[in-house]
């Protein structure tokens, strides 16, 4: 059992008395005193990581058209309509959302843009003059009025950066240079377009009424236009109108495609030109490194390679130590991109995201990112409400929840935000800055010259993470630095194509997990790298988890890059699940996905929600995990008469969540009773981590435990935190047969059961009702100091050279034959490279 005197994360809040309620004499549970509970929409600066205050979060995709979504929102049947289906509404419908008193519409400019992408695999698309000609025939006024709904859905900014949302990354001199390039080569100019078509080596044949190659063969340009994407017919009509003016109308063939077909079309490269978009580019330099730099060929699938841009983005992302140097190289890359024009950018989007506010409170508007986080949302003044969120039509249903492979918009929206913790997070007030501690605090250390476990580091960086001690997975296993170490090497975030310390070997030893040594075949993995995680930590050298402290990890890099800390902001996977899975099972087979990672089909979760039920045709229900390490005790409020005693009854169960598929069969979540637990409850003043009383838990029967709290020593009309701190043991099975290594073994493991409540001893006749001051932001929450070392025999994890043993008990995780593509969303892609 952990003693969490210093490592419990607690909430520090401003409480003021706003009124009196008399003669409340009954005990009640679940009455919510929530932050800013009287505000429907909170400013981004009021956001708090603590919560949540809803029990069920439903992501829906059962609709076939946008009209029933729109009507369901107006009727309050759904509470949030994602910005993607909102962009498909008419101007009048969007205007009605703005004027509806029961709705709030967020519509600021955001980190996304829409474009036409050229396939550099083919001529004339790989000719700069041809790309300029296509840009020249597109009328920005028509784009604004027809595609961007008169400016409601965005602005016709033709650059590779929107100065209003990235003001720190561009100066006036560079912006002028971009404007000069655009005006000279890419602005709307029909006569210049004709000249550029000729400069590209094409010939207009008046008798045929079309353009031909130099040998007289008619030119054929296949343009894929996505159905329902920002007024699909408008894309065709605008392109066709310009094409007619230069005589290209007979050379163009439009092919409509569904959102679900986008990744296949890109991978097969059957297109000449295609329209889609990027969304969520909050960290623009690292993400452009993958879109336009060295990662472009396997992220954009357009065969775009430019050595100058590669060098500039590589320097900015992986080497430059100061922000000013980053900006200098990045601006040079922007100029080169504008001139080269791999895309014709039609506009930078707004994020029109409406929410239903009648009896719903606590929405947070994230700067440039819409209403994306629901930590503070509550239905009425309860903590057991439901929030329905419409992702889009069935085309936007998650194809799977595959952490290794799938970056489809809706998949990422769900699994990364709620199922897996990350080391750092960003706040809605500044989503471009990933430096806020989430599940670990950190220290950044510059290393001028050192040798770490035989690995030479010159002008490098060490980042030390200390994980909190009170975070657990759904099954009670603790989240530790060992889990993060496993994640880094399992997903090959270093981008290695063989053993980095012995290149003649394919495999690398990454440590002992769940009683087994684990090896990964990097040669196989690099042949089909994860489009999400491969090379996510450039210049990685080694990692160390001290043998006496599994909650600390030291990560070493051979760089002082400004983005080194950003590169370590990644998800954490539970080894107890992933040592059981061959990554081949995470890849699609004949277009079908099956996500099962243990014999039970269990999936992770609990940060703060876990998957509760799933229907491929309609949606997924996420449920609040009461053991979430930042759970607000006020969401489980107990009112008692001051001076009386209260018996707290705790039903201890372990959640096994498996709402997806196992061997083609649907499974469901269930709870396993815990009958062998021992522990205590700890009483603390609300907002403090100082334990003022410890009371043993008594096992009643089965999974029921109790502790009696006397309030005689507690101050009346003052909230207190009750922390349930218990341990129990449960078996875990390692399934070697899943890896074709044969055999299984079962081992007993120590698990942790944590729950948070609050108790409010009120005066017998009067209760001062305390709520958050709605006009003041929350106080900063002090992050815990580095945890004290834990006395345990944990193997030091240093992935060095390692000879793969031939015995059958070794977990030889062979990463082979995985067809990796960047799973782009149908309408706009969410890119989560950090």
N, C-alpha and C positions, 0 to 999 in steps of 0.2 A: 504494500500500500504506500503510495506516495504521500509525503507531507508537503502540501502545496502552499506553504506560507508565503513564498516569494514568487511562485510561478503561476498562480491563478490570475487570469486576466479579469479585471473588474472594471465596472463602469463608473466613471466620475461624472455626476450630473448636477446641474443647477436645479434645485427644487424650491418652489415658492408656494406659499399658501394663497389659494385663490378663492376659497369659499368654504362653507361649512355644510355638512350633512348631519342631521340630528337623528338620535334614537335608532342607530343601527346596532342591533344586538345579536344578530346571527353570524355564524362563521360562514365564510364563502371562499371559494377557490377559483382562480382563473380570472379575477377581475383585473383588468389591465390598467396600469399607469404607464403609458407609453411616452417616449420622447416626442415632444411637439404634437401631442395627440389631437390638437384642435386644428392643425393645418392640413389641408388636402395635399398640397405640393410644397415640398421643402426646398429652400435654396441649396445649392450644392455644398456650401460650407457647413450646413447643418447635419450632413450625413454622419452616421455613426456605424461602425463595424458590428455593433452588438445587436442582437435580435435572434431569430426573426419573430414576428408577431402574427404570422398566419400559419395554419396547420397544413393546408393543401395548396400547392402551386401546380395548376394544370396548364400544360402547353398543348395547344390544339392545332390541328391541321385538317379537320374533317370537311372543310368547305370546298366547294368546287368553283365558286366565283366570289368576287369581292362584295357583291350586294348583300348576301346574308351575313357576312362579317360586319359590314357597316350597320345593318339593322340590329344585329345582336349587341353591338356596342351602344347604340342609341337606347336600347331597351334595358341595358344593364346586365344582360346575360353574360357578357364578357367584359372584363375591366381594362384590358390593354390590347391595342391593335398595333402589331409591329409596324415599323416604318416601311417595310417592303410592300405589304399589301396596301398600305395607306397611299403609297405613290401611284397605285393603280386606280384610285378613286378620281372622279371628275373634279373640276375646279369648284363647281357648286357644292358637291358633297364635302370637300375639304373646308370650304367656307362655312358650311353648316356646322362642322365640328368646332370651328373657332367660336361660333356664336352660341353654342349650346351651353346653358348654365350648369349642366351636370357633367360637363367634360372639360378637360384641360388638354390643349394641343401644344406640344413642344415642336417648334419648327425652325430652330436655329441652324446655321450652316455647320457642317460636320466633316469628319475625316474620311470622306468617300468621294469618288468621282466615277463618271460613266464615259465610255469611249468606244471607238472602233479599233480593233487590234488587227494588225497585218501579220500574215504568215511569211516570215523571212525564208521559208523553205523554197518558195516559188518566186519566179520572175513574172510580172514586174513588181510584185509587192516588196521585194528586197531592194528596189531601186528608190533612192531618196526623192528623185523628181516625181515619180509616180505617187508616192505617199503625199508629197506636197500638193499634187494636182487634186487628189481626193479631198484633202483638207480645203482646197480653194473653192470647191463646188458646193460646200455646205454653208448655208445661210444661217448665221448665229441668231438672227431675229426669229427665224422659223423654229430653230431649236428651243429658244426661250419660250415662245408662245405655245408650241405644240408638244414638245417633249417635257419641258420643265414647267408646264402649266402656268405660264405667265410669271415665272419666278417663284411660285409656291414651292417647287420641288428642287430649286437650286439656282445657281448663277452660271452664265456662260463664260466661265474663266478657262481660257484655253491652255493654261500652263500646267506643268507637272507639280505645281505647288499652289495652294490657296493662301495668299499672304495673310488673310484675316484669321485663319485658324492655326497658322504656323509662323507667327510674326518674328520669332527668334531665329528662324532658319533662313531668312532672306533679307537683304538690304535693298535700298532704293536703286543702287547702281546695278545690281544683278537683275532686279525687276525690270529696269529700263532695257537691259540687254535682251531679256526674254521677249519683251514687247517689240523690240526692233526686229528680232528674228521672225516673230509671228507676223508682223506687219509686212515684212519683206517677202516672205515665202508662203505663209500658211493662212492668211486672212482671206475672207470671201472675195474672190477675184476670178471671174469666168475667163477673161482673156488670158490671164497668166496661167490658168489651169491648162488651156489648150497648148500653150508654149511648153509647159512642163511635161505634158504627155509626149510631145515630140522629143524633148530632151531625154526622156526615158527610153527612147529608141522605138517608139510606137509610130504607126503611120495611119492617118485617117483616109479611108477609101470611100469617096462620095457615092460611087455606084452601089456599094454594099450598104452604105449608110451606117458604117461602124468602123471601129479602130482595129488594126491588125498588127501582128508582129512584123518585123522588118522583112520576113520572108513571104508575107502575104497571108499567112494563116490568121483567121479571125481570132481576136482576143476574147477570152471568156473569163469573167470574174464572178466567182461564187461568193455571195454575201449572206451569211447566216444571221437572221434577225430573231431575237427571242420573243416568244409570244407573251403578251402581258407585261412586257418590260418597258416601263415609262412610255406608255402609249405606242405600242408596237407598230401600228400602221403609219405613225408619223415618221418613224425612222425610214421606212421605205419611201414615203412620199417626198421627204426632204432630199434623200439621196437621188431619187429618180428625177426630181425637178432640176437639180444641178447637173445630173448626167445628160439630160436632154439638151441643155444649153451648150454642152461641149461635144455632143454626138456620141455619148457613151451608153445611151439607153438600151441599145440592142446588144451590148457586150455584157450586161449585168444580169445575173440570175439570182433572185432572192429565194432563200430557203428558210422557212420558219422552223423554229425548234423549241421544244419545251425546256423549262429550267432544269429538269432532271437529266437532260441529254448533254448538258454543257461539258461536263468533264470528259465524256466519251468523245465528243467532237474535237475537243482540244487535244486529247491524247492521240487520237487517230490522225489529226492534222488534215482533215478533209476540207477545210475551209481555205478561202483566200483572205477574206475579211470577216470578222465576227464582232458582234456587240455584246458587251457585258460590263461589269464594273468591279471596283475594289471598295470594300468598306472596312472601317475599323483601323485605319492606318494611323494609329495614335503615336507610334514611335517610328517616325517616317524614315530616318536614316537606316536603321537595321532592316526595316521592311523593304525599302528600295534596293538594298543589297541583294535580297532574294528575288525581287520582281524584275529588276533591270540589270543587276550585277551578275556575279558568278552563278547565282542560283536561277537566273532567268530561264535557261533551257528546260529545266524540269519543274519550274513553277508556272511559267506562262505558256509553255508549249507553243512557242512561235519561232524557235530557232534564232532568236535575237542574241547576237554576241557582238559586243563592242569593247575592244581592249582598253580604250581610253576610259570609258565609263566604268568598266570593271576595276581598273586601277584606282580611280577616284573614289568610288564607293567602298572599295576594300580598305583604302587608307582611312577614310572617314569613320568606318564602322569598326575596324579591327585594330587600328594602330594609333590614331590621333589621341593624345592624352588630354587635350584641353578642348572645351566647347568651341572656342574661337577657331581652332584648327579644323575641327569637325565641320563647322559651318563653311569655312573657306573651301574645303574639298567638295563638300556637298553642293555648294552653289556652282562650282565648276561642272559637276555632273549634271545639274539641272540645265545649264546652258547647252551642254553636249546633247542631252536628251531632247531639248526643244528643237535643236537643229536636225538631229537624226530622225526624230518623230516615229518611234515604233508604234505609238498610238496616235489617233486623232482624239484629243480630249474634248468632249462636247460640253461638259460642265461639272462643277463641284456641287454636290448635293446638299440640300437641307435634310434634316432628320424629322419628318413630320410624324410624330408618334402621339396618338391620342390616348388618354386614360379616362376611365369613368370615375368620377369623384363623389357621387352621391353615397354617403355612408362609408367612404374609403378615405383613409388618411395616411400621410407619411410617404407619398411618392417623392422620389428625389430626382431632380433634373440634373443630369450629368453634362457638363460643358462639352458641346459638340458631339454628344453620344446618345441623346434622348433619355428616356426613362428606362434604365437598364438594370437597376439593382433594387431588390425588394426587401432589404434588411429592415427597413423602417415602416413598411406598409402594414396597416392593420384594417380589418373590416369592423366598422363600428368601434367600440371600445372593448373588444375582446381579443384574446390571443389564440383563438381556434377557428378563425375564418378561412375563407377560400378565395383565391385569386385566379381568374381565368385569363390566360395570355394566348392570343392568336398569333401563331408564327406565320401563317399564310395558308394557301390552298394545299391540296395533297401533294403537289409538285415539290413543296418545301419540307415535306416530312423527312426526318433524319433517316438516311439509308442504313445507318447503324450508329453505335456509340463506341467506335473503335479508337482508342486513344493513340494507337501507333500509326494508323493509316488515315483516318478520316478527318478532313478539315472542312467538310460540308457545313455551310452556314448554321443550320439548325442543330446539327450534332454538336458543334463547338459551343454554341450558345448554351446548351444544357450541361454537357459533361464537364467542361472546364470550369464553368462558373460555380457549380454546385456539388460535383461529385468528388473532385480532387482538390486538396489544398495546394497552395503555392507558397513559396518562401516570402514573396513580397506582394504588394498590391498597389493599385493606383486609386486615388480618391476622385470622386466626381468633380471636385473643384479644379482638378488638373489631371485629366486622364492620360496626358503625355508623359507623366513623371512616375516611373515605377520604382519608388524608393521607400515606400511606407512598409514597415515590418508587418507581416501577417501571422505566419506560424513560427517565425524565428526572427530574432534580432541579429544584427550583423556588425562586423568591423571590417574595414578595408585597410590593408597594409601594403605599402610600397616596398618591393624587394629589389634593391639595386643589383645585387649579384649574390647568388646562393645556390647551394646544392641541397635538394630536398629528396631524401631517400634515393640518392644516386641520380636524380634528374636535375640537370643544370637549368637554372632560371637566371636569365640576364634581363635586367630592367623589367621585372615582372610585378605581379600583383597577387597577394593572398587575400582571400575573402573568407572570414570565419563566421559561420552561422551557428547560433545557439538556439535550439528548438525549445519551445515551451514544453512543460512536463504534463500538461493536462489536456492534450489533444489525443483522441483515439479514433480509430476506424469504427465502422458499425459493429464489428464483432468484438470490440473491446481491446484489440491489439493497439499498443501505443504507436503514435506517429513519431518517429525518431530520425536522427540524422542518417542512420543506416538505411532507412527507406529512401531518403533523398540520394544517397550515394548509389544505391541500387538503380534508381531511376536514371541518373546521369549516364551510367555505363550500359545499362540495358538498352536505352534508346540511342546510344552512340551519339551523344550530344557533342562530343569532340570532333565528329566528322572523320573518324579514322577508317581507312580501308584495309587495315591489317593490324596486328598487335603493335601498338605505338612504341613499345619498348624493345620489340624484337620483330622487325618487319618481315622476317622469313616465316613467321608463324601467322596463321589465320586467326587463331583464337586468343582471347585474353581472359585471365582470371579476374573476376570482379568482387570476390569475397565469399564468405560463408553466410548463407541465409537459410533459415528454417532447418538447420542441421545438415545442409548440403553445400559443397563447394559449387559455385556457379561460374561457367565459362560462356563467353559469347563469341560467335564467329563473325568477326568484323569484315572479313573479305566478302562473305555472303551478304551481310547486311548492307555494305556499301554498294553492292551491285544493284540493289533495290532499296535505296535509302528511304527512311521516313520523310515525307515532304514537310512534316511539321517540326521534327526534332533533330534530324541529322544536321550536324555542324551548327547547332544552336549555341554552342559555346566554343567559338574559334579560339585557338591558342591555348586550349586546355592542356595542362601538363600532367597533373596527378591530383588525387584527393586523399585525405587522411581522416578517419574517424578514430579518435583516441581510444585505446583499449579500456580505459577507465571511465569513459563518458560517451555513451551512445547518442547523446543529445547534441553533440558538437561535431561539425564537419569543417575541415580546412581545405579550401579549393585553391589550387595554384595555377596561374596563367603566365605565359611568357609574353606578356604585353602589359602596357599601362593604359590601354584604351579607355577613353571616356565611358564607353558602353560596357565595360567588363561587369560592373554590378548589375546592369540591366540584363546581361546574358545569363545571370544566375537566377533570374526571376522565372522559375519554371515550376511545373507541377511536380507533385510527389506521388509516386505509385506505391501501393502496398505489395511488398515482395511476397507475402503469404499467398497472394493470388497469382502473381505473374511468374513465379518460378514454376508454376504448374502449366504454363502455356507455351507452346511453340509459336513464335510469331507468325509462322505460316497460317495459323488459324485466325489471325487477325486480318489477313488479306482476303480480298474477294475471290471466290471460286465460281466461275461461270456466271459472274455478275451478281451472285448471291452472297449475303453477309450473314454470319452467325456469330454472335458475341457470347461466348461462354468461356469462362476461365477457371472453373473448378468443376468437380463432378456435379455440384448442385447448380451450376449456372450462376453462381453468385457474382454480384457486381459491387464495386465500392460505393462510397457516398458518405454524406454526413457533414458537408461543409457549405451551408448548413442543412441542405436537404438530401434525401436519398430517393432513388426511384422506387415507387410503390406499386404502380400498375402501368401496363403498357398495351396499347392497341395500335398496330401498324396503320390502321385506316383512320383513326380518330385523334389519338394523342397520347400523352404520357402524364401521369400524376406523380409529382414529387411531394414527399411528406417531410415535415420538420424532424430533424434528429435532435431529440431532447438532450443528448449528450454532447452537443456541439460545444466546442471549447470557448466560444464567445457568446454562449446563450445568455440572454438577459434574465436574471432571476425574477425581475418584475413581471415577466410573462407567465410565471407560476406563483402568483401572489396569494397568500393565505392571510385572511383577516381574523384575528382572535381578540378576545377581550383582555385588556391589560391585566396582568396578575394571574391569569388562568394558565392551565397547562394545555398543550396541544400534542396529540400523538400523530406523528408523521408516518404514513404507511407508504412504502415504496415497493412497487412491483418490479423486480429485477429480471429483465429478459435480455437476450442477445438477439439482435435483428439480423436475419439472413435475407438479403434483398436480391431477388432474381426475377424481375418482371419481364425479361426479354425472352430469348430462345435458348434452349439447350437441346442439341441434336434434333432441331426442327420442331421441338415441342414447347409450347408456352409453359412457363413456370410462374410462381408467384411468391411474394414475400411472406415470411412467417417469423415467429419469435420463439426462441428456445428458452425455456425457463432456466434461471440460474439458482441453484439450490445449495451451492457450496461457498457462498460469498462470506467475507468478514470485512468489517469496516466501521466507520464512524460517520456522524454528521458534524460539521464544523460551523459554528455560528460566527458571523462577522458583521459589523456595521455595514450597511449597504454603501458601496463606493469605497470600501477599504478591504485590504487583504489581511488585516490583523485578526487572528482567531481569538475570540474572547471566551469560547466554551466549546468543548469537545464531548460528544455524547455517543456511546457505543450503539451500534445497530443490533437489534435482537432478531434472530431468525424465527419467524412465526411458523410457517410451513410452506413447502413448495418454493415459490419464487417471491413470497411475501416477507418483508422485513419491516421493522418498526423502531422508532425512537421517540421518546416522550420529551418534549421541550417545555420547560417551565419559563414563563415570561415574567416571573416576579423580579428577575434581575435585569430585565430589558427596559429601556426607557419607553414610556407610552408615546404613541403617535409618532414613532420613528421606525423606518423600515430596516430590516436586517436580512442579510443573505444566509441561506441555509445551503451548505455544500455537502452533497452525499459523496463520500470518498470510500470506495470499497474495491476489493480485489477478489478474483475468483480464478479457478483453473478450468481449462477446456482443451480438448484435443485439437490438433490441426493435422491434416493429412497432406503429404506431399505426393503428388501423383506422377511418378516417373514415366508411366506409360503414355502420358500426354506428350512427352518429348521423345518417345520411341527409345527411351533408355531402359525401360522395363522396371517393374516393381514399384511398390509404394511403401511409405513408412508413416507411422503416426507418432506424434510426440505431444506431450502435455505442455501447455504454455500458460503463463500468467496473463490474465486479462484484467482490465480496469473498468469499473462502472462508475461514471460520474454523472451527477444530476444537480441542477440548480433550482432552488426555490427562494422565495422571499416571504418573510413573515412580518405582519404589521400589527403590533399590539395596540389596540385603540382604547381610548377612554370609554367607560361603559355608556356614556350618554352622547358623546360628541366625537366625530372623527374629522379632523382637518384633512380635506382631500388635497393631496399634493400632486401637481403635474409639472411638467417641464415648462419653463418660461418660453413661450412661443416667439419671443422677440430677441432671444439671445442664443448664440450657438453653444453647442456642448463644449465643456472643457476638454482639453487634450487629455487623453488617457495615457498614463505613464506605462511604457512597455517594460516588462520585467527585465531585471538584470540577468546576466548569464547564469544559467542554472548551476548549482553546485555539482561537482563530479558525483556520478553515481557509482557505487562500488559494485561492479559486476565484471564477469570475465568475458569481455567482448573482444573478438579478434580484430586487430588493427586492419583496416581495409585500405590497402595501397595497391591499386591495379598496376602491377609491374609486369615484366616478362613472366610468363608462366607456361610450363609444358603441360599440355592437356593430358591428363591420365587416361589410360585406356580402359579403366575398370567401369563396369556398367552402372555403378551408383552415381557417377558424375552427371550433373545436369548439363549436358552439352546442348546449349540453346543455339541451334543452327538457324541462322537467319538467311534463308535462301528462297529463290524463286518467288519473291513478292513483287507483284506488279504495282509499282508505286506511282501514283499520280497525285497532283494537288487537287483535292476535292473542292472544286469551286462551287459556290452557290449559284443557283439559277439566275437570280437577279443581281445580287451584289455579293462579292466574296468577303468573308471575314478572314483576315490574315492575322495569325497569332504568333508570328515570329517575334521574339522580343530581343 
